[in-house]
Amino acid sequence: MATRERRLAEFDGAGVPPPGLPVQVLCEDHSGTYQLPFSCHYLDGRWHNHESGGMVEATVVGWRMPRH
């Protein structure tokens, strides 16, 4: 669980980001946590792939501004 807590701490976005802002997201499933390999944005209560506009079908547990 230490890894999960460490990763959650790295994705420190509070609440939800402003609509349409591209951010990195941390997701979680039965295998653990993972970062999606593409930017996402939050719009109308749902997460979307920022490039394609497709809805994210994963459970998002954290977000952060993109790191360069």
Summary of the structure (lengths in Angstrom):
residues: 68
radius of gyration: 11.4
end to end distance: 27.1
largest distance: 33.5
contacts: 167
relative contact order: 0.29
helix: 13%
strand: 38%
